[in-house]
Amino acid sequence: MKLLLAIIQPTKLSAVRDALEHIGVERMTACDAQGYGRQRGQLANYRGIEYKVNMLRKICLEIWVNDDFVEPTIETILQVARSGTAGNIGDGKIFVLPTEEAFAGELRGPGAV
């Protein structure tokens, strides 16, 4: 089993979720994230005053898949989350991490009420 961390643009969340559901991916968590890479932030205006936003809003998807689903999942995210045909800086990143064990069900310890 692998854990895929996919950092994507917030506007792509619905499309990525629908595409992953279509290929049978059922284990996913979405979290708000802020960060920057080569973009180094961007300029914004508020009431006529220009200021620099250093941390850009992103969505971090945590997706658990069996080993045989890793490549189809990555390909689906790449196809749907890209802007344009070749993609652009700021579209996101995908990280693949090994997962040795996963526990499902209720997370109550001994003596919990």
Order of alpha helices (4+ residues) and beta strands (2+ residues): beta-alpha-beta-beta-beta-beta-alpha-beta
